[in-house]
Amino acid sequence: MFAPPSPGTPRALPAEHRARLLRTAHEVSFPQGTRLFEEGGRADRFWVIRTGCVELDMHVPGRRAAVIERLGHNELVGWSWLFAPHVWHLGAEAATLVRAHEFDAAAVRALCRDDPGFGRDVTRWVGDVVAHRLHAARVRLLDLYGPYGAGA
């Protein structure tokens, strides 16, 4: 998360690096229904949501894309931009009107290369977001497929 997190959420980017990152951003808005990116496309930017909701989805052959997560205020949209080969692993669509900070991935990766401390903190921030989402996905899978009555 971009701002200081609540308990149980990923660690925030330190304030000085958050401010530095924000200096590279520009504000954008997406009407409801706008596709931000498609699974398999080139991951050349990312966003932090200011207002609204973005749905992450996954292609399902022969069916409509399956929504796997909803993101809102202060959440990172897109992490594939940081890790080679810089290709989106999911798709994303504005579920409501979305206002966000948009970042150019190549410019941010260059900042990370030029300042190892900044790069470490950005990588840790994004990695924490990915780990948090992976854990949440596992919990949802247990809800769907776990044996009933297995809990204490």
C-alpha positions in Angstrom: 0.0 0.0 0.0 1.2 3.5 -0.8 0.3 5.1 2.5 0.9 3.8 6.0 -0.8 0.4 6.3 -3.3 -0.8 8.7 -2.5 -4.0 10.7 -2.3 -7.1 8.5 -1.6 -5.2 5.2 1.6 -4.8 3.3 4.3 -2.5 4.6 4.1 1.0 3.1 6.8 2.7 1.1 8.9 4.9 3.4 7.7 8.6 3.3 10.8 10.0 1.7 10.7 7.4 -1.1 6.9 7.8 -1.5 7.4 11.5 -2.0 10.2 10.9 -4.6 8.0 8.4 -6.4 5.0 10.7 -6.4 7.2 13.4 -8.2 7.3 11.1 -11.2 3.5 10.5 -11.3 0.8 12.2 -13.2 -2.9 12.0 -12.4 -5.3 10.0 -14.6 -8.9 9.0 -14.5 -10.6 6.0 -16.1 -14.4 5.8 -16.7 -16.2 2.7 -15.5 -15.6 -0.2 -17.9 -12.2 1.0 -19.1 -9.6 -1.7 -19.6 -6.3 -0.7 -17.9 -4.4 -3.6 -19.3 -4.8 -7.2 -20.7 -3.2 -10.4 -19.5 -0.1 -11.0 -21.6 0.4 -7.3 -22.6 3.5 -5.2 -22.1 3.7 -3.9 -18.5 5.0 -0.4 -19.0 3.2 1.5 -16.3 1.5 1.1 -12.9 -1.0 3.0 -10.8 -1.9 3.8 -7.2 -5.6 4.3 -6.8 -6.8 7.6 -5.3 -10.6 7.0 -5.7 -12.7 4.2 -7.2 -12.3 0.5 -7.7 -10.3 -1.6 -10.1 -11.0 -5.3 -10.7 -8.2 -7.7 -11.5 -9.3 -10.6 -13.8 -7.9 -13.7 -15.3 -8.6 -15.1 -18.8 -10.7 -18.3 -18.7 -10.9 -20.0 -22.1 -14.4 -20.2 -23.5 -15.8 -18.0 -20.7 -15.9 -14.4 -19.5 -12.8 -13.3 -17.6 -12.9 -14.3 -13.9 -12.6 -11.4 -11.4 -10.1 -12.5 -8.8 -9.6 -9.3 -6.8 -11.0 -5.8 -6.2 -8.6 -2.9 -5.4 -9.4 0.5 -4.0 -8.0 3.6 -2.3 -4.2 3.7 -2.0 -3.7 0.3 -3.5 -1.1 -0.6 -6.1 -2.5 -1.7 -9.5 0.2 -3.6 -11.4 3.4 -5.3 -10.2 4.5 -7.0 -13.4 6.3 -3.8 -14.5 9.0 -4.5 -11.9 9.9 -8.1 -12.8 11.2 -9.3 -16.2 9.8 -10.0 -18.7 7.5 -7.1 -17.8 4.3 -8.8 -19.0 1.0 -8.5 -17.3 0.0 -11.7 -15.4 -3.7 -10.6 -15.1 -6.1 -8.1 -16.7 -7.6 -5.0 -15.1 -10.7 -3.0 -15.5 -12.2 0.1 -13.8 -15.2 -1.2 -11.9 -16.2 2.4 -11.1 -14.8 5.8 -12.1 -11.2 5.6 -11.1 -8.8 8.4 -10.3 -5.2 7.3 -9.9 -1.5 8.3 -9.9 0.1 6.8 -13.0 3.8 5.9 -13.1 6.0 5.2 -16.1 7.6 1.8 -15.4 10.9 2.4 -17.2 11.4 5.7 -15.4 10.8 4.1 -12.0 13.1 1.2 -12.8 15.8 3.7 -13.8 15.4 5.5 -10.5 15.7 2.1 -8.7 18.9 1.3 -10.6 20.4 4.7 -9.9 19.6 4.7 -6.2 20.0 1.3 -4.5 18.2 2.4 -1.3 15.2 3.6 -3.3 15.3 0.5 -5.4 15.4 -1.8 -2.4 12.4 0.0 -0.8 10.3 0.0 -3.9 11.1 -3.7 -4.5 10.3 -4.5 -0.9 7.0 -2.5 -1.2 5.9 -4.3 -4.4 7.1 -7.6 -3.1 5.0 -7.2 0.1 1.9 -6.3 -2.0 2.4 -9.5 -4.1 2.9 -11.6 -1.0 -0.2 -10.2 0.7 -2.3 -10.8 -2.5 -0.9 -14.4 -2.8 -1.9 -15.0 0.9 -5.4 -13.6 0.3 -5.8 -15.8 -2.8 -4.9 -18.9 -0.8 -7.4 -18.0 1.8 -10.1 -17.6 -0.8 -9.2 -20.9 -2.3 -9.6 -22.5 1.1 -13.0 -20.9 1.4 -13.9 -22.4 -1.9 -12.3 -25.8 -1.7 -11.5 -26.5 1.9 -13.4 -29.2 3.8 -16.3 -27.9 5.8 -16.1 -28.1 9.5 -12.3 -28.5 9.4 -11.8 -25.5 11.6 -11.9 -25.5 15.4 
